[in-house]
Amino acid sequence: MRKSSGDLFPTDQPIPASQLIGRREDIAAIATALQGGTNLVLAGPRRTGKTSVCDAALTRARSAGCYTASVDLFRLADAAELAEALAAAVIANRSPAKRLLNMVRRLGRSALSAAQLSAVMTLQQELGEGVELAFTPGLAARDPQQALARALELPEIVAKADGKRFVVFFDEFQEVANDRSPYGHPDAVTKRMRAIFQRTTQVSYLFAGSLEHIMRDLFAPTDRAFSGFGTFRRLRAIAPSEWSAGLRRRFAADDCEVGPDALTRIVELGAGHPRVTMLIAQQAHLLSIRLETHTITEPMVRQAYEAALDGDRAYLDQLLETVRSVNRYALHYVRRIATGAPLTTGLPPGDATRASRGLIAAGIVERTGRGSYEIVNPLFREYLIRDSVP
């Protein structure tokens, strides 16, 4: 029985630490900093491995004896949901409390025995009212801002009670500044967070975000609540040699031999982008199953690339719509970046500047130098090049 292509080369969910390629230094450095009490800010485009690296760093910190909690703001609708999710993640570090939480989630609080209810009450007496947020779904909605404050205070309380270093990971943290103000007015929310966080002595914070300009606006300006609170860090580029070694191991797990030309082509076409590189390898492996072969050749990789491009068509169409929404010249501008054409020739200077800034803000392009840009997703670059051909 052949191994699943999606299991060997996962692309659409965070990857376990054991399956990451070329991230050991990042994971070790992040974990060490957090264990030592340093707060970190990790910013970079979506689908480039930030969450996987952060999860792996938390796993490493946990194995070193730290408590950990993580919440993904992109998946939480409002302050009440954030408060309940954070409180539950914090309490789950105690095994008995975690078992109680799992029972409440499965069967409801009414299913708890008298002894179990007593255990919950004991927890609340020891750790404060924030505990109740985890065990009573809907409680936070009565006063979301007060509930959020209690949840944010809970990691320090638990850390002191148990003599532990606590690491809290906020994923997609730029959502606190979303125009919808899902967690309350951004200035008010960040001021409340900073006021609580700066009083902690046993909690380290890791903030990750996929919109770098918003993350920098939250943490860099001196008039922002989080100014100077965390150290910025970027994931280093995965070296071609690391990609080659890692991909070869993945193919070998299904007894597949990948020729040097095929391996080089996968790495070149992936252009260092983690998801795209894995997607091409995934499609090449899937093709080997269809062809009933255990040998991956360079022509198969070319077919795999076309399959990856076609399979991501809906997502690439969505990126194109994002480009169109920037301004009327953004599509012209990003096509010129893709094809290497002069960027501003024939474009009104002000509109060209707004196009470049909007494309960076949307995470479509990155600045690589003065007047030099690169499209983040190499499949989108190819999509634009083909779309530009008359």
matplotlib code that plots the C-alpha trace (Angstrom):
import matplotlib.pyplot as plt

x = [0.0, 1.5, 1.7, -0.7, 0.8, -1.0, 0.6, 4.1, 3.8, 1.2, 0.3, -2.9, -2.4, 0.3, 3.0, 4.3, 7.8, 9.0, 8.0, 9.4, 12.2, 15.1, 13.6, 15.6, 17.6, 14.4, 12.6, 15.6, 16.1, 12.5, 12.0, 15.2, 14.2, 10.7, 12.0, 14.3, 11.5, 11.9, 8.7, 8.8, 7.0, 7.1, 5.7, 5.5, 3.2, 0.5, 1.4, 5.1, 5.3, 5.0, 2.4, 4.2, 7.4, 5.7, 3.8, 7.1, 8.8, 6.0, 6.3, 10.0, 9.3, 6.7, 9.2, 11.6, 9.0, 7.1, 3.4, 2.0, -1.2, -2.0, -5.0, -5.6, -7.3, -8.3, -10.7, -12.2, -15.1, -15.0, -13.6, -15.8, -14.6, -11.0, -11.5, -13.0, -10.4, -7.5, -8.8, -9.4, -5.9, -4.3, -6.2, -5.5, -1.9, -3.1, -4.0, -7.0, -8.5, -7.9, -9.9, -12.8, -12.7, -12.9, -15.9, -17.7, -17.1, -18.4, -21.4, -22.0, -21.4, -24.5, -22.8, -20.2, -20.5, -20.7, -17.0, -16.1, -18.1, -16.3, -13.0, -14.0, -14.9, -11.6, -9.8, -11.8, -10.9, -7.2, -6.8, -9.6, -12.7, -11.0, -11.3, -15.0, -14.7, -13.3, -16.0, -19.1, -19.5, -21.3, -20.3, -17.8, -20.5, -22.1, -19.2, -16.7, -14.1, -14.0, -13.9, -11.0, -9.0, -9.5, -8.4, -5.3, -4.4, -4.8, -1.4, 0.6, -1.7, -1.3, 2.5, 3.0, 0.8, 2.7, 6.2, 6.3, 7.4, 4.3, 4.5, 1.4, 1.2, -1.2, -1.5, -2.7, -2.4, -3.0, -6.7, -6.8, -6.4, -9.0, -11.4, -14.3, -12.8, -13.8, -12.2, -13.1, -11.5, -7.9, -6.3, -8.3, -7.7, -3.9, -3.6, -5.4, -3.2, 0.0, -1.0, -1.6, 1.4, 4.0, 3.1, 3.8, 7.1, 6.6, 4.9, 6.6, 4.5, 4.8, 2.9, 2.6, 1.0, 0.7, 0.3, 3.7, 2.9, 0.1, 2.3, 5.0, 2.4, 1.2, 4.7, 7.0, 5.6, 6.3, 2.7, 1.5, 0.7, 3.0, 5.9, 9.1, 7.3, 8.5, 11.6, 10.9, 12.1, 11.8, 12.1, 15.2, 15.1, 15.3, 18.5, 18.2, 20.4, 17.9, 15.0, 16.8, 17.7, 14.3, 12.3, 14.5, 13.7, 10.0, 10.0, 12.2, 9.5, 7.4, 10.4, 10.6, 13.8, 13.9, 16.6, 18.9, 17.4, 13.9, 14.9, 16.6, 13.6, 11.2, 13.3, 13.7, 10.0, 9.1, 11.4, 11.9, 8.2, 7.3, 3.8, 4.4, 7.5, 5.6, 2.6, 4.8, 6.4, 3.0, 1.7, 4.8, 4.3, 0.6, 1.6, 4.0, 1.1, -1.0, 1.8, 2.6, 6.3, 8.6, 10.9, 10.4, 11.7, 12.2, 9.3, 7.0, 8.0, 7.0, 3.6, 3.3, 4.0, 1.1, -1.1, -0.2, -0.9, -4.2, -5.2, -4.5, -6.5, -9.3, -6.9, -4.9, -8.1, -8.8, -5.3, -6.0, -9.2, -7.2, -4.8, -7.7, -9.1, -5.9, -6.3, -6.8, -3.1, -2.2, -2.7, -0.5, 2.1, 2.1, 2.3, 5.4, 6.9, 6.1, 7.5, 10.5, 9.2, 9.9, 7.6, 6.5, 6.7, 3.4, 1.9, 1.0, 3.7, 1.2, -0.9, 2.2, 3.3, -0.1, -0.2, 3.2, 2.2, -1.2, 0.3, 2.8, 0.0, -2.0, 0.9, 1.1, 4.6, 7.7, 10.2, 13.6, 15.5, 15.1, 12.5, 12.7, 9.9, 9.2, 5.9, 5.5, 3.8, 5.8, 2.6, 0.9, 3.9, 3.6, -0.2, 0.4, 3.1, 0.8, -2.1, 0.1, 0.8, -1.3]
y = [0.0, 3.3, 6.2, 9.1, 12.1, 14.5, 12.9, 12.9, 16.4, 18.3, 21.8, 23.1, 22.8, 23.4, 20.7, 18.7, 19.5, 16.1, 16.8, 20.4, 20.9, 23.3, 25.0, 23.6, 26.8, 28.9, 26.5, 26.3, 30.1, 30.9, 28.3, 29.4, 33.0, 32.3, 30.0, 32.8, 35.4, 37.2, 38.3, 37.8, 39.1, 36.9, 38.5, 37.2, 36.2, 33.5, 29.9, 30.3, 28.1, 30.6, 28.7, 25.4, 26.9, 28.5, 25.3, 23.4, 26.0, 25.7, 21.9, 22.3, 24.8, 22.4, 19.5, 21.8, 22.1, 25.3, 25.6, 26.7, 28.1, 29.2, 30.9, 31.8, 35.1, 34.5, 31.8, 33.7, 35.9, 38.4, 39.2, 36.7, 33.8, 34.9, 35.0, 31.5, 30.0, 31.5, 30.5, 26.9, 26.7, 28.0, 25.6, 22.6, 22.6, 20.9, 17.3, 16.9, 20.3, 19.2, 16.0, 18.1, 20.5, 17.7, 16.2, 19.6, 20.1, 16.7, 16.4, 19.8, 21.0, 19.3, 15.9, 16.7, 14.7, 16.5, 15.7, 17.1, 20.3, 20.6, 20.3, 23.1, 25.3, 24.5, 25.6, 28.8, 29.6, 28.9, 30.7, 33.2, 33.9, 33.4, 29.7, 29.8, 31.2, 27.9, 25.8, 27.9, 28.5, 31.7, 33.3, 35.6, 37.1, 38.8, 41.2, 40.4, 43.1, 42.1, 38.4, 39.1, 40.9, 38.0, 35.5, 37.6, 37.6, 33.8, 32.6, 34.6, 33.3, 29.7, 30.1, 31.5, 28.9, 26.0, 27.6, 27.4, 29.6, 30.1, 30.7, 32.2, 32.3, 34.6, 33.6, 36.1, 38.9, 41.6, 40.8, 43.0, 45.9, 44.7, 47.5, 45.4, 45.8, 42.2, 42.4, 46.0, 49.3, 48.4, 51.1, 50.2, 46.4, 46.8, 49.2, 46.7, 43.9, 45.8, 46.9, 43.2, 41.8, 44.3, 43.3, 39.6, 38.1, 34.4, 34.7, 35.0, 36.1, 35.1, 37.1, 36.0, 37.8, 37.4, 41.1, 42.5, 46.2, 45.9, 44.0, 46.6, 49.3, 47.6, 47.1, 49.7, 53.3, 55.0, 56.0, 52.4, 50.5, 47.6, 49.8, 48.1, 45.2, 42.3, 41.6, 41.2, 38.0, 36.7, 33.1, 32.5, 31.2, 27.4, 26.6, 24.6, 21.9, 21.7, 21.4, 18.7, 16.6, 17.0, 16.1, 13.2, 11.8, 12.3, 10.5, 7.7, 7.1, 5.6, 3.9, 6.5, 7.4, 11.0, 11.8, 14.8, 16.7, 16.1, 17.2, 20.3, 21.2, 20.9, 23.3, 25.7, 25.8, 26.2, 29.2, 28.7, 29.1, 26.3, 25.6, 25.8, 23.6, 21.0, 21.2, 20.4, 17.5, 16.3, 16.3, 14.6, 11.8, 11.6, 11.2, 8.4, 6.5, 7.0, 5.8, 2.9, 3.8, 4.6, 6.8, 10.5, 12.1, 15.6, 15.4, 14.2, 17.2, 19.5, 17.8, 18.1, 21.8, 22.2, 20.2, 22.4, 25.6, 24.2, 22.9, 26.4, 28.2, 29.3, 30.7, 32.5, 34.0, 35.2, 36.8, 38.5, 40.0, 41.3, 43.0, 44.6, 46.0, 47.9, 50.5, 50.7, 50.5, 47.6, 44.9, 46.7, 47.1, 43.5, 42.1, 44.2, 42.8, 39.3, 39.8, 42.0, 45.0, 48.6, 49.3, 52.9, 53.7, 55.3, 55.1, 58.2, 58.5, 58.8, 55.9, 53.7, 54.4, 53.6, 50.4, 49.2, 50.1, 48.4, 45.3, 45.1, 45.7, 42.9, 40.5, 40.0, 41.4, 42.0, 44.8, 43.4, 46.6, 50.2, 50.1, 46.3, 43.9, 40.2, 38.4, 36.3, 33.2, 31.8, 30.2, 33.5, 35.0, 32.3, 32.8, 36.5, 35.9, 33.5, 36.0, 38.7, 36.8, 38.2]
z = [0.0, -1.1, 1.4, 1.1, -0.9, 1.4, 4.5, 3.1, 1.8, 3.8, 2.5, 4.1, 7.8, 10.3, 10.0, 13.0, 14.1, 13.0, 9.4, 9.1, 6.7, 7.4, 10.5, 13.4, 14.0, 14.0, 16.3, 18.7, 18.8, 19.3, 22.1, 23.9, 23.8, 25.1, 27.9, 28.9, 29.2, 25.9, 24.1, 20.3, 17.2, 14.1, 11.0, 7.4, 4.6, 5.0, 4.0, 4.7, 7.8, 10.7, 12.6, 12.2, 13.5, 16.4, 17.3, 17.2, 19.4, 21.9, 21.9, 22.6, 25.4, 26.9, 26.8, 28.8, 31.5, 30.5, 30.4, 27.0, 25.5, 22.0, 20.4, 16.8, 16.5, 12.9, 14.1, 17.1, 16.4, 19.3, 22.7, 24.5, 22.3, 22.8, 26.6, 26.7, 24.3, 26.2, 29.6, 28.4, 26.9, 30.1, 32.4, 30.2, 31.4, 34.5, 33.6, 36.0, 34.8, 31.2, 31.8, 33.3, 30.4, 27.9, 29.7, 29.8, 26.1, 25.2, 27.6, 29.2, 32.7, 33.9, 33.3, 36.0, 39.3, 42.6, 43.2, 39.8, 40.4, 43.7, 41.9, 39.6, 42.6, 44.2, 41.0, 41.0, 44.6, 43.9, 40.6, 40.5, 38.4, 35.1, 35.6, 35.3, 31.7, 30.6, 32.3, 31.5, 27.7, 27.1, 30.4, 28.8, 26.5, 29.6, 29.9, 27.1, 28.1, 31.7, 30.7, 28.4, 31.1, 33.5, 30.8, 30.0, 33.7, 34.1, 32.7, 35.3, 38.1, 37.1, 36.4, 40.0, 41.5, 39.9, 39.8, 36.0, 33.1, 30.9, 27.1, 25.4, 21.6, 19.8, 16.2, 13.5, 16.1, 13.5, 13.9, 17.0, 14.6, 12.2, 11.0, 12.4, 15.9, 16.8, 20.2, 21.0, 19.9, 18.9, 21.0, 24.1, 23.6, 23.1, 26.1, 28.3, 27.1, 27.6, 31.0, 32.0, 30.2, 31.5, 35.1, 34.5, 35.6, 34.6, 31.2, 27.8, 24.8, 21.1, 18.6, 15.0, 12.1, 8.3, 7.6, 8.4, 8.0, 10.6, 13.0, 12.7, 13.2, 16.4, 17.9, 16.4, 16.7, 20.0, 20.4, 20.3, 23.4, 22.4, 21.4, 22.3, 23.9, 21.7, 19.6, 15.9, 14.2, 10.7, 9.6, 7.7, 4.1, 3.8, 1.9, -1.4, 0.2, 3.1, 0.8, -1.3, 1.8, 3.4, 0.2, -0.5, 2.9, 2.3, -1.0, 0.5, 3.1, 0.3, -1.3, -4.0, -5.7, -6.9, -9.5, -8.9, -11.9, -10.6, -7.1, -8.4, -10.5, -7.5, -5.4, -8.3, -9.1, -5.4, -5.2, -1.5, -0.7, 1.8, 0.7, -3.0, -2.8, -0.8, -3.2, -6.2, -4.4, -3.4, -7.0, -8.2, -5.7, -6.6, -10.2, -9.3, -7.7, -10.8, -13.1, -10.7, -10.4, -7.5, -9.6, -9.7, -12.9, -14.1, -16.7, -13.9, -11.9, -14.8, -14.9, -11.2, -11.4, -13.9, -11.6, -8.7, -10.7, -11.9, -8.4, -6.8, -9.6, -7.2, -4.7, -7.4, -8.8, -5.3, -5.1, -8.4, -7.0, -4.1, -6.5, -8.4, -5.1, -4.3, -7.1, -10.8, -11.5, -9.1, -11.7, -14.2, -11.5, -10.2, -13.8, -14.4, -11.2, -12.5, -16.0, -15.0, -17.0, -16.0, -13.0, -13.4, -17.1, -18.1, -14.7, -12.7, -9.9, -7.1, -8.2, -8.8, -5.2, -3.9, -5.9, -4.5, -0.9, -1.3, -2.7, 0.1, 2.7, 1.1, 1.4, -2.4, -2.9, -0.7, -1.1, -1.8, -2.3, -3.4, -6.2, -6.3, -5.4, -5.5, -5.7, -2.5, -4.1, -7.1, -8.4, -8.5, -10.4, -13.0, -13.1, -13.8, -16.5, -18.4, -18.0, -19.5, -22.7, -25.6]

ax = plt.figure().add_subplot(projection="3d")
ax.plot(x, y, z, "-o")
ax.set_aspect("equal")
plt.show()
